[in-house]
Amino acid sequence: MPSVIDGKAMIYISRDVHFCAAHKLYNEHWSKEKNEEVFGACANENWHGHNFDMTVTVKGPVDPETGFVINFKDLKKLINEEVLDKLDHKNLNLDVDFMHGKLTSVENLIVEIWKLLDPKIKEITNHRATLHSLKIKETNKNYAEYYGE
Ligand code: NI
């Protein structure tokens, strides 16, 4: 059995964060009626908000010098700077550079957040740890998961 001591055990650690953001789902190539039919309340032209919950899971072996996969302090700073500062209390359609020109669905959002976090996690852990998964809940009942595939 792999153990933490020999550095072979693969550990998954997670951090939960929360952000609020406004958006509108609207395909400019469609009529207003079709947008309302497909996107429902999310097509409201004067925007609406969601309270998002996100779980960031990082995997890797334990660093024998720290006992950590990744320092939670570093992970917190990274998520704050790369994601929350850019999204929290913002309009996803208008304020967020990495969502420009994209439909602001939770699916598109999760892929863009992956692109921001994964290279930085590798960088700060010297490629020992990688992003394993992201989970974003848009409502209590609806959520997306992404594993970088
Ligand atoms: Ni919505």
Backbone and ligand atoms as CSV (ligand in chain L), in Angstrom:
chain,resi,resn,atom,element,x,y,z
A,1,MET,N,N,0.855,-1.203,0.000
A,1,MET,CA,C,0.000,0.000,0.000
A,1,MET,C,C,0.887,1.248,0.000
A,2,PRO,N,N,0.603,2.208,-0.888
A,2,PRO,CA,C,1.423,3.433,-0.911
A,2,PRO,C,C,1.318,4.178,0.418
A,3,SER,N,N,2.376,4.806,0.815
A,3,SER,CA,C,2.306,5.540,2.075
A,3,SER,C,C,2.782,6.976,1.889
A,4,VAL,N,N,2.375,7.809,2.813
A,4,VAL,CA,C,2.802,9.209,2.811
A,4,VAL,C,C,4.303,9.285,3.018
A,5,ILE,N,N,4.836,8.354,3.834
A,5,ILE,CA,C,6.251,8.397,4.188
A,5,ILE,C,C,7.149,8.200,2.962
A,6,ASP,N,N,6.787,7.230,2.093
A,6,ASP,CA,C,7.632,7.006,0.911
A,6,ASP,C,C,7.270,7.926,-0.257
A,7,GLY,N,N,6.343,8.845,-0.030
A,7,GLY,CA,C,6.012,9.838,-1.043
A,7,GLY,C,C,5.185,9.312,-2.192
A,8,LYS,N,N,4.632,8.096,-2.042
A,8,LYS,CA,C,3.878,7.506,-3.151
A,8,LYS,C,C,2.364,7.682,-3.003
A,9,ALA,N,N,1.930,8.057,-1.817
A,9,ALA,CA,C,0.488,8.214,-1.621
A,9,ALA,C,C,0.004,9.467,-2.336
A,10,MET,N,N,-1.046,9.317,-3.140
A,10,MET,CA,C,-1.632,10.448,-3.850
A,10,MET,C,C,-2.764,11.016,-2.991
A,11,ILE,N,N,-2.606,12.253,-2.597
A,11,ILE,CA,C,-3.581,12.873,-1.690
A,11,ILE,C,C,-4.365,13.946,-2.451
A,12,TYR,N,N,-5.655,14.025,-2.147
A,12,TYR,CA,C,-6.530,15.030,-2.763
A,12,TYR,C,C,-6.964,16.008,-1.675
A,13,ILE,N,N,-6.645,17.282,-1.864
A,13,ILE,CA,C,-7.072,18.264,-0.877
A,13,ILE,C,C,-7.946,19.319,-1.554
A,14,SER,N,N,-8.897,19.832,-0.799
A,14,SER,CA,C,-9.894,20.721,-1.398
A,14,SER,C,C,-10.099,21.978,-0.573
A,15,ARG,N,N,-10.450,23.033,-1.290
A,15,ARG,CA,C,-10.842,24.284,-0.644
A,15,ARG,C,C,-12.181,24.741,-1.238
A,16,ASP,N,N,-13.098,25.117,-0.352
A,16,ASP,CA,C,-14.403,25.643,-0.769
A,16,ASP,C,C,-14.381,27.159,-0.721
A,17,VAL,N,N,-14.884,27.785,-1.766
A,17,VAL,CA,C,-15.006,29.250,-1.778
A,17,VAL,C,C,-16.385,29.630,-2.312
A,18,HIS,N,N,-16.691,30.888,-2.152
A,18,HIS,CA,C,-18.008,31.395,-2.518
A,18,HIS,C,C,-17.839,32.701,-3.271
A,19,PHE,N,N,-18.646,32.908,-4.292
A,19,PHE,CA,C,-18.672,34.224,-4.921
A,19,PHE,C,C,-20.074,34.527,-5.460
A,20,CYS,N,N,-20.351,35.822,-5.577
A,20,CYS,CA,C,-21.623,36.282,-6.134
A,20,CYS,C,C,-21.319,36.968,-7.449
A,21,ALA,N,N,-22.143,36.711,-8.448
A,21,ALA,CA,C,-21.917,37.382,-9.726
A,21,ALA,C,C,-23.232,37.474,-10.490
A,22,ALA,N,N,-23.302,38.494,-11.350
A,22,ALA,CA,C,-24.457,38.671,-12.217
A,22,ALA,C,C,-24.119,38.146,-13.609
A,23,HIS,N,N,-25.143,37.774,-14.343
A,23,HIS,CA,C,-24.923,37.416,-15.746
A,23,HIS,C,C,-26.227,37.439,-16.515
A,24,LYS,N,N,-26.086,37.172,-17.796
A,24,LYS,CA,C,-27.243,36.984,-18.676
A,24,LYS,C,C,-26.817,35.960,-19.710
A,25,LEU,N,N,-27.659,34.968,-19.934
A,25,LEU,CA,C,-27.393,34.015,-21.014
A,25,LEU,C,C,-28.182,34.469,-22.233
A,26,TYR,N,N,-27.471,34.789,-23.283
A,26,TYR,CA,C,-28.133,35.346,-24.461
A,26,TYR,C,C,-27.294,35.065,-25.694
A,27,ASN,N,N,-27.886,34.391,-26.670
A,27,ASN,CA,C,-27.204,34.127,-27.934
A,27,ASN,C,C,-27.645,35.185,-28.948
A,28,GLU,N,N,-26.699,36.038,-29.322
A,28,GLU,CA,C,-27.003,37.190,-30.193
A,28,GLU,C,C,-27.520,36.769,-31.570
A,29,HIS,N,N,-27.243,35.531,-31.960
A,29,HIS,CA,C,-27.682,35.061,-33.273
A,29,HIS,C,C,-29.143,34.605,-33.272
A,30,TRP,N,N,-29.735,34.574,-32.104
A,30,TRP,CA,C,-31.121,34.102,-32.001
A,30,TRP,C,C,-32.070,35.265,-31.740
A,31,SER,N,N,-33.362,35.011,-31.981
A,31,SER,CA,C,-34.401,35.989,-31.645
A,31,SER,C,C,-34.564,36.046,-30.128
A,32,LYS,N,N,-35.178,37.153,-29.684
A,32,LYS,CA,C,-35.487,37.297,-28.254
A,32,LYS,C,C,-36.355,36.124,-27.763
A,33,GLU,N,N,-37.302,35.710,-28.621
A,33,GLU,CA,C,-38.210,34.611,-28.239
A,33,GLU,C,C,-37.447,33.298,-28.049
A,34,LYS,N,N,-36.509,33.041,-28.974
A,34,LYS,CA,C,-35.757,31.789,-28.849
A,34,LYS,C,C,-34.854,31.832,-27.620
A,35,ASN,N,N,-34.239,32.993,-27.348
A,35,ASN,CA,C,-33.407,33.121,-26.151
A,35,ASN,C,C,-34.228,32.857,-24.890
A,36,GLU,N,N,-35.437,33.410,-24.862
A,36,GLU,CA,C,-36.293,33.214,-23.680
A,36,GLU,C,C,-36.736,31.762,-23.548
A,37,GLU,N,N,-36.963,31.133,-24.699
A,37,GLU,CA,C,-37.381,29.726,-24.680
A,37,GLU,C,C,-36.254,28.832,-24.153
A,38,VAL,N,N,-35.015,29.091,-24.618
A,38,VAL,CA,C,-33.891,28.210,-24.248
A,38,VAL,C,C,-33.355,28.555,-22.861
A,39,PHE,N,N,-33.145,29.841,-22.597
A,39,PHE,CA,C,-32.446,30.241,-21.372
A,39,PHE,C,C,-33.377,30.627,-20.224
A,40,GLY,N,N,-34.664,30.787,-20.494
A,40,GLY,CA,C,-35.624,31.093,-19.430
A,40,GLY,C,C,-35.244,32.348,-18.672
A,41,ALA,N,N,-35.302,32.279,-17.341
A,41,ALA,CA,C,-35.018,33.441,-16.500
A,41,ALA,C,C,-33.594,33.942,-16.681
A,42,CYS,N,N,-32.687,33.077,-17.098
A,42,CYS,CA,C,-31.291,33.486,-17.290
A,42,CYS,C,C,-31.118,34.388,-18.517
A,43,ALA,N,N,-32.165,34.530,-19.347
A,43,ALA,CA,C,-32.077,35.423,-20.511
A,43,ALA,C,C,-32.579,36.833,-20.170
A,44,ASN,N,N,-33.035,37.055,-18.956
A,44,ASN,CA,C,-33.551,38.386,-18.562
A,44,ASN,C,C,-32.584,39.493,-18.959
A,45,GLU,N,N,-33.058,40.452,-19.767
A,45,GLU,CA,C,-32.105,41.408,-20.341
A,45,GLU,C,C,-31.491,42.354,-19.314
A,46,ASN,N,N,-32.136,42.525,-18.191
A,46,ASN,CA,C,-31.563,43.405,-17.161
A,46,ASN,C,C,-30.766,42.644,-16.099
A,47,TRP,N,N,-30.241,41.486,-16.459
A,47,TRP,CA,C,-29.323,40.703,-15.636
A,47,TRP,C,C,-30.026,40.061,-14.442
A,48,HIS,N,N,-29.340,39.127,-13.826
A,48,HIS,CA,C,-29.763,38.523,-12.558
A,48,HIS,C,C,-28.505,37.947,-11.926
A,49,GLY,N,N,-28.610,37.597,-10.665
A,49,GLY,CA,C,-27.411,37.130,-9.956
A,49,GLY,C,C,-27.505,35.692,-9.495
A,50,HIS,N,N,-26.338,35.126,-9.204
A,50,HIS,CA,C,-26.254,33.806,-8.576
A,50,HIS,C,C,-25.260,33.864,-7.432
A,51,ASN,N,N,-25.510,33.031,-6.427
A,51,ASN,CA,C,-24.524,32.811,-5.370
A,51,ASN,C,C,-23.821,31.501,-5.694
A,52,PHE,N,N,-22.582,31.613,-6.146
A,52,PHE,CA,C,-21.839,30.442,-6.590
A,52,PHE,C,C,-21.006,29.852,-5.447
A,53,ASP,N,N,-20.991,28.540,-5.368
A,53,ASP,CA,C,-20.066,27.838,-4.474
A,53,ASP,C,C,-19.119,27.025,-5.348
A,54,MET,N,N,-17.832,27.138,-5.054
A,54,MET,CA,C,-16.850,26.409,-5.867
A,54,MET,C,C,-15.931,25.577,-4.969
A,55,THR,N,N,-15.686,24.344,-5.372
A,55,THR,CA,C,-14.713,23.492,-4.694
A,55,THR,C,C,-13.535,23.254,-5.628
A,56,VAL,N,N,-12.350,23.584,-5.145
A,56,VAL,CA,C,-11.114,23.393,-5.903
A,56,VAL,C,C,-10.369,22.227,-5.259
A,57,THR,N,N,-10.108,21.158,-6.037
A,57,THR,CA,C,-9.401,19.988,-5.500
A,57,THR,C,C,-8.059,19.823,-6.206
A,58,VAL,N,N,-7.023,19.738,-5.405
A,58,VAL,CA,C,-5.650,19.603,-5.900
A,58,VAL,C,C,-5.142,18.221,-5.505
A,59,LYS,N,N,-4.429,17.550,-6.423
A,59,LYS,CA,C,-3.883,16.237,-6.076
A,59,LYS,C,C,-2.365,16.228,-6.230
A,60,GLY,N,N,-1.755,15.413,-5.397
A,60,GLY,CA,C,-0.309,15.278,-5.492
A,60,GLY,C,C,0.215,14.464,-4.325
A,61,PRO,N,N,1.499,14.123,-4.377
A,61,PRO,CA,C,2.123,13.453,-3.242
A,61,PRO,C,C,2.462,14.478,-2.159
A,62,VAL,N,N,2.729,13.981,-0.976
A,62,VAL,CA,C,3.067,14.862,0.136
A,62,VAL,C,C,4.530,15.287,0.023
A,63,ASP,N,N,4.747,16.582,0.136
A,63,ASP,CA,C,6.115,17.112,0.142
A,63,ASP,C,C,6.738,16.781,1.497
A,64,PRO,N,N,7.827,15.985,1.525
A,64,PRO,CA,C,8.394,15.581,2.825
A,64,PRO,C,C,8.893,16.762,3.665
A,65,GLU,N,N,9.203,17.864,3.029
A,65,GLU,CA,C,9.706,19.018,3.787
A,65,GLU,C,C,8.607,19.780,4.514
A,66,THR,N,N,7.373,19.705,3.995
A,66,THR,CA,C,6.271,20.458,4.620
A,66,THR,C,C,5.171,19.564,5.164
A,67,GLY,N,N,5.081,18.329,4.642
A,67,GLY,CA,C,3.936,17.475,4.971
A,67,GLY,C,C,2.686,17.864,4.194
A,68,PHE,N,N,2.821,18.761,3.237
A,68,PHE,CA,C,1.673,19.261,2.476
A,68,PHE,C,C,1.708,18.767,1.029
A,69,VAL,N,N,0.512,18.658,0.419
A,69,VAL,CA,C,0.412,18.549,-1.042
A,69,VAL,C,C,0.642,19.938,-1.640
A,70,ILE,N,N,-0.071,20.892,-1.068
A,70,ILE,CA,C,0.106,22.305,-1.403
A,70,ILE,C,C,-0.226,23.061,-0.126
A,71,ASN,N,N,0.487,24.124,0.126
A,71,ASN,CA,C,0.204,24.919,1.319
A,71,ASN,C,C,-1.162,25.602,1.148
A,72,PHE,N,N,-2.089,25.344,2.081
A,72,PHE,CA,C,-3.426,25.948,1.978
A,72,PHE,C,C,-3.352,27.475,1.910
A,73,LYS,N,N,-2.346,28.022,2.547
A,73,LYS,CA,C,-2.155,29.483,2.512
A,73,LYS,C,C,-1.889,29.941,1.072
A,74,ASP,N,N,-1.054,29.186,0.362
A,74,ASP,CA,C,-0.757,29.524,-1.038
A,74,ASP,C,C,-1.981,29.297,-1.943
A,75,LEU,N,N,-2.709,28.208,-1.663
A,75,LEU,CA,C,-3.897,27.901,-2.473
A,75,LEU,C,C,-4.959,28.988,-2.294
A,76,LYS,N,N,-5.139,29.424,-1.052
A,76,LYS,CA,C,-6.107,30.491,-0.770
A,76,LYS,C,C,-5.739,31.763,-1.530
A,77,LYS,N,N,-4.467,32.146,-1.465
A,77,LYS,CA,C,-4.002,33.371,-2.132
A,77,LYS,C,C,-4.204,33.257,-3.649
A,78,LEU,N,N,-3.875,32.099,-4.182
A,78,LEU,CA,C,-4.008,31.875,-5.619
A,78,LEU,C,C,-5.462,31.989,-6.077
A,79,ILE,N,N,-6.362,31.319,-5.367
A,79,ILE,CA,C,-7.782,31.362,-5.748
A,79,ILE,C,C,-8.319,32.788,-5.605
A,80,ASN,N,N,-7.910,33.462,-4.547
A,80,ASN,CA,C,-8.367,34.852,-4.357
A,80,ASN,C,C,-7.921,35.726,-5.515
A,81,GLU,N,N,-6.637,35.632,-5.862
A,81,GLU,CA,C,-6.086,36.543,-6.875
A,81,GLU,C,C,-6.537,36.189,-8.288
A,82,GLU,N,N,-6.538,34.885,-8.602
A,82,GLU,CA,C,-6.823,34.469,-9.984
A,82,GLU,C,C,-8.311,34.391,-10.300
A,83,VAL,N,N,-9.119,34.139,-9.260
A,83,VAL,CA,C,-10.545,33.908,-9.531
A,83,VAL,C,C,-11.430,34.918,-8.805
A,84,LEU,N,N,-11.371,34.921,-7.485
A,84,LEU,CA,C,-12.372,35.682,-6.731
A,84,LEU,C,C,-12.266,37.181,-6.965
A,85,ASP,N,N,-11.046,37.705,-7.008
A,85,ASP,CA,C,-10.896,39.149,-7.254
A,85,ASP,C,C,-11.477,39.540,-8.615
A,86,LYS,N,N,-11.466,38.594,-9.551
A,86,LYS,CA,C,-11.946,38.894,-10.911
A,86,LYS,C,C,-13.454,38.671,-11.075
A,87,LEU,N,N,-14.040,37.815,-10.212
A,87,LEU,CA,C,-15.442,37.426,-10.400
A,87,LEU,C,C,-16.397,37.945,-9.339
A,88,ASP,N,N,-15.942,38.030,-8.119
A,88,ASP,CA,C,-16.875,38.281,-7.017
A,88,ASP,C,C,-17.479,39.680,-7.120
A,89,HIS,N,N,-18.818,39.716,-7.048
A,89,HIS,CA,C,-19.578,40.975,-7.176
A,89,HIS,C,C,-19.364,41.637,-8.532
A,90,LYS,N,N,-19.141,40.822,-9.554
A,90,LYS,CA,C,-18.944,41.351,-10.905
A,90,LYS,C,C,-20.067,40.854,-11.831
A,91,ASN,N,N,-20.125,41.481,-12.991
A,91,ASN,CA,C,-21.011,41.034,-14.053
A,91,ASN,C,C,-20.176,40.170,-14.997
A,92,LEU,N,N,-20.517,38.888,-15.089
A,92,LEU,CA,C,-19.691,37.947,-15.870
A,92,LEU,C,C,-19.631,38.322,-17.353
A,93,ASN,N,N,-20.701,38.915,-17.870
A,93,ASN,CA,C,-20.721,39.299,-19.294
A,93,ASN,C,C,-19.883,40.541,-19.565
A,94,LEU,N,N,-19.876,41.489,-18.617
A,94,LEU,CA,C,-19.284,42.806,-18.886
A,94,LEU,C,C,-17.934,43.037,-18.215
A,95,ASP,N,N,-17.745,42.493,-17.019
A,95,ASP,CA,C,-16.588,42.877,-16.199
A,95,ASP,C,C,-15.422,41.899,-16.254
A,96,VAL,N,N,-15.660,40.694,-16.757
A,96,VAL,CA,C,-14.673,39.617,-16.578
A,96,VAL,C,C,-13.978,39.334,-17.908
A,97,ASP,N,N,-12.708,39.719,-17.995
A,97,ASP,CA,C,-12.015,39.662,-19.290
A,97,ASP,C,C,-12.004,38.253,-19.893
A,98,PHE,N,N,-11.806,37.222,-19.066
A,98,PHE,CA,C,-11.702,35.869,-19.631
A,98,PHE,C,C,-13.054,35.272,-20.052
A,99,MET,N,N,-14.153,35.984,-19.821
A,99,MET,CA,C,-15.462,35.528,-20.303
A,99,MET,C,C,-15.960,36.338,-21.493
A,100,HIS,N,N,-15.181,37.314,-21.932
A,100,HIS,CA,C,-15.609,38.139,-23.065
A,100,HIS,C,C,-15.845,37.288,-24.305
A,101,GLY,N,N,-16.985,37.532,-24.963
A,101,GLY,CA,C,-17.300,36.813,-26.190
A,101,GLY,C,C,-17.804,35.395,-25.969
A,102,LYS,N,N,-17.995,34.995,-24.706
A,102,LYS,CA,C,-18.475,33.632,-24.429
A,102,LYS,C,C,-19.837,33.691,-23.750
A,103,LEU,N,N,-20.625,32.671,-23.960
A,103,LEU,CA,C,-21.836,32.524,-23.165
A,103,LEU,C,C,-21.421,32.246,-21.726
A,104,THR,N,N,-22.034,32.971,-20.793
A,104,THR,CA,C,-21.575,32.882,-19.404
A,104,THR,C,C,-22.280,31.762,-18.637
A,105,SER,N,N,-22.316,30.599,-19.247
A,105,SER,CA,C,-22.862,29.411,-18.577
A,105,SER,C,C,-21.847,28.910,-17.551
A,106,VAL,N,N,-22.328,28.111,-16.613
A,106,VAL,CA,C,-21.416,27.544,-15.610
A,106,VAL,C,C,-20.408,26.601,-16.283
A,107,GLU,N,N,-20.803,25.990,-17.390
A,107,GLU,CA,C,-19.885,25.108,-18.132
A,107,GLU,C,C,-18.694,25.895,-18.686
A,108,ASN,N,N,-18.999,27.021,-19.349
A,108,ASN,CA,C,-17.903,27.826,-19.901
A,108,ASN,C,C,-17.066,28.454,-18.792
A,109,LEU,N,N,-17.724,28.862,-17.727
A,109,LEU,CA,C,-17.013,29.469,-16.603
A,109,LEU,C,C,-16.010,28.496,-15.975
A,110,ILE,N,N,-16.424,27.248,-15.792
A,110,ILE,CA,C,-15.569,26.278,-15.104
A,110,ILE,C,C,-14.316,25.967,-15.939
A,111,VAL,N,N,-14.463,25.924,-17.261
A,111,VAL,CA,C,-13.305,25.663,-18.134
A,111,VAL,C,C,-12.316,26.836,-18.072
A,112,GLU,N,N,-12.834,28.048,-18.069
A,112,GLU,CA,C,-11.949,29.219,-18.012
A,112,GLU,C,C,-11.225,29.316,-16.666
A,113,ILE,N,N,-11.911,28.954,-15.594
A,113,ILE,CA,C,-11.268,28.974,-14.273
A,113,ILE,C,C,-10.168,27.911,-14.211
A,114,TRP,N,N,-10.424,26.753,-14.811
A,114,TRP,CA,C,-9.391,25.705,-14.879
A,114,TRP,C,C,-8.118,26.242,-15.542
A,115,LYS,N,N,-8.303,26.951,-16.664
A,115,LYS,CA,C,-7.146,27.481,-17.401
A,115,LYS,C,C,-6.342,28.475,-16.569
A,116,LEU,N,N,-7.015,29.157,-15.654
A,116,LEU,CA,C,-6.312,30.109,-14.796
A,116,LEU,C,C,-5.561,29.409,-13.672
A,117,LEU,N,N,-6.212,28.405,-13.073
A,117,LEU,CA,C,-5.650,27.818,-11.852
A,117,LEU,C,C,-4.613,26.723,-12.104
A,118,ASP,N,N,-4.863,25.861,-13.074
A,118,ASP,CA,C,-4.001,24.679,-13.234
A,118,ASP,C,C,-2.520,25.038,-13.450
A,119,PRO,N,N,-2.184,25.962,-14.367
A,119,PRO,CA,C,-0.748,26.279,-14.549
A,119,PRO,C,C,-0.115,26.885,-13.299
A,120,LYS,N,N,-0.884,27.663,-12.567
A,120,LYS,CA,C,-0.341,28.316,-11.356
A,120,LYS,C,C,-0.104,27.299,-10.238
A,121,ILE,N,N,-0.991,26.319,-10.133
A,121,ILE,CA,C,-0.809,25.275,-9.112
A,121,ILE,C,C,0.460,24.478,-9.412
A,122,LYS,N,N,0.658,24.161,-10.690
A,122,LYS,CA,C,1.890,23.459,-11.074
A,122,LYS,C,C,3.113,24.320,-10.760
A,123,GLU,N,N,3.001,25.596,-11.073
A,123,GLU,CA,C,4.137,26.513,-10.862
A,123,GLU,C,C,4.523,26.601,-9.381
A,124,ILE,N,N,3.539,26.808,-8.515
A,124,ILE,CA,C,3.892,27.024,-7.108
A,124,ILE,C,C,4.262,25.739,-6.370
A,125,THR,N,N,3.966,24.574,-6.980
A,125,THR,CA,C,4.371,23.315,-6.335
A,125,THR,C,C,5.505,22.639,-7.102
A,126,ASN,N,N,6.150,23.362,-8.000
A,126,ASN,CA,C,7.211,22.780,-8.835
A,126,ASN,C,C,6.752,21.510,-9.542
A,127,HIS,N,N,5.519,21.542,-10.043
A,127,HIS,CA,C,4.938,20.444,-10.822
A,127,HIS,C,C,4.730,19.161,-10.010
A,128,ARG,N,N,4.749,19.254,-8.685
A,128,ARG,CA,C,4.427,18.085,-7.864
A,128,ARG,C,C,2.914,17.888,-7.836
A,129,ALA,N,N,2.196,18.986,-7.675
A,129,ALA,CA,C,0.739,18.892,-7.561
A,129,ALA,C,C,0.074,19.463,-8.803
A,130,THR,N,N,-1.141,18.967,-9.077
A,130,THR,CA,C,-1.923,19.490,-10.205
A,130,THR,C,C,-3.365,19.684,-9.749
A,131,LEU,N,N,-4.067,20.475,-10.524
A,131,LEU,CA,C,-5.491,20.633,-10.272
A,131,LEU,C,C,-6.184,19.323,-10.646
A,132,HIS,N,N,-6.948,18.750,-9.734
A,132,HIS,CA,C,-7.657,17.494,-10.012
A,132,HIS,C,C,-9.060,17.749,-10.524
A,133,SER,N,N,-9.791,18.656,-9.848
A,133,SER,CA,C,-11.172,18.916,-10.268
A,133,SER,C,C,-11.644,20.264,-9.763
A,134,LEU,N,N,-12.627,20.769,-10.468
A,134,LEU,CA,C,-13.370,21.946,-10.032
A,134,LEU,C,C,-14.838,21.559,-9.982
A,135,LYS,N,N,-15.524,22.071,-8.987
A,135,LYS,CA,C,-16.976,21.898,-8.926
A,135,LYS,C,C,-17.566,23.276,-8.653
A,136,ILE,N,N,-18.511,23.677,-9.468
A,136,ILE,CA,C,-19.165,24.973,-9.252
A,136,ILE,C,C,-20.666,24.752,-9.178
A,137,LYS,N,N,-21.234,25.182,-8.041
A,137,LYS,CA,C,-22.690,25.142,-7.873
A,137,LYS,C,C,-23.249,26.509,-8.209
A,138,GLU,N,N,-24.126,26.548,-9.188
A,138,GLU,CA,C,-24.759,27.814,-9.575
A,138,GLU,C,C,-25.997,28.052,-8.714
A,139,THR,N,N,-26.668,26.972,-8.376
A,139,THR,CA,C,-27.788,27.032,-7.430
A,139,THR,C,C,-27.608,25.835,-6.499
A,140,ASN,N,N,-28.499,25.704,-5.532
A,140,ASN,CA,C,-28.406,24.562,-4.619
A,140,ASN,C,C,-28.565,23.238,-5.344
A,141,LYS,N,N,-29.222,23.281,-6.503
A,141,LYS,CA,C,-29.546,22.029,-7.189
A,141,LYS,C,C,-28.741,21.787,-8.454
A,142,ASN,N,N,-28.169,22.849,-9.022
A,142,ASN,CA,C,-27.488,22.717,-10.323
A,142,ASN,C,C,-26.002,22.995,-10.184
A,143,TYR,N,N,-25.189,22.055,-10.647
A,143,TYR,CA,C,-23.749,22.274,-10.577
A,143,TYR,C,C,-23.013,21.569,-11.694
A,144,ALA,N,N,-21.797,22.058,-11.910
A,144,ALA,CA,C,-20.916,21.480,-12.930
A,144,ALA,C,C,-19.641,20.991,-12.267
A,145,GLU,N,N,-19.075,19.914,-12.830
A,145,GLU,CA,C,-17.768,19.416,-12.400
A,145,GLU,C,C,-16.879,19.329,-13.621
A,146,TYR,N,N,-15.592,19.575,-13.414
A,146,TYR,CA,C,-14.648,19.526,-14.533
A,146,TYR,C,C,-13.333,18.912,-14.063
A,147,TYR,N,N,-12.795,18.027,-14.914
A,147,TYR,CA,C,-11.550,17.317,-14.588
A,147,TYR,C,C,-10.445,17.605,-15.608
A,148,GLY,N,N,-10.638,18.676,-16.385
A,148,GLY,CA,C,-9.599,19.094,-17.314
A,148,GLY,C,C,-9.525,18.297,-18.615
A,149,GLU,N,N,-10.511,17.452,-18.864
A,149,GLU,CA,C,-10.477,16.641,-20.090
A,149,GLU,C,C,-11.069,17.399,-21.276
L,1,NI,NI,NI,-28.398,32.540,-14.463
